[in-house]
Amino acid sequence: MEEMEDPTERLQEKLHEEAEEAKKEKWTLYVVLTTAIMAVLAAFSGWLGGHHANEALIAQMKSSDQWAYYQAKGIKSEITSVEGKLLSAVSHQPVPDDDQKKIERYASEQAEIKKTAEDLQKESEEHLDRHMILSRSVTIFQISITLAAISVLVKRKSLWLIGVILSLVGIAFLLIGVLK
């Protein structure tokens, strides 16, 4: 007599095979977790980079305003000087003391305005530098996330590990951008 196959035995074998396969694929859980962390760090880097880009733009605009003010003071000084020279030439008297004091005051104000404009320009450049560093961080995190996703599709842990290593580089850029 022929033996009947036990359907539960076959089901148990299939479950056992699936359990073994799940153990082999457990690393995918780590991929998901690290990818989520990478995404959060990329978002944070992007937010900080955007902040520094805005601050660079604001400082640059303030610097431009100061340079315009500097030029206005120069024009006022030149007008006062020419006016004094013309008045002196017509009346054959020396340039009035008031005009000379105004010219000196304008020159002094110009020096202060120039210092402020240069400081704002430097501030703008520093914010732009930080923005660039943080942009690199975002790019590296995006590449890391892509490698992690591809690693699951092609079932290659090595790609995920490369992504993790790259994300450490992204963290380094993030820290440099924050601490600079």
HELIX and SHEET records of a PDB file:
HELIX    1   1 PRO A    7  LYS A   24  1                                  18    
HELIX    2   2 TRP A   27  SER A   91  1                                  65    
HELIX    3   3 ASP A   97  VAL A  154  1                                  58    
HELIX    4   4 LYS A  157  LEU A  179  1                                  23    
END                                                                             
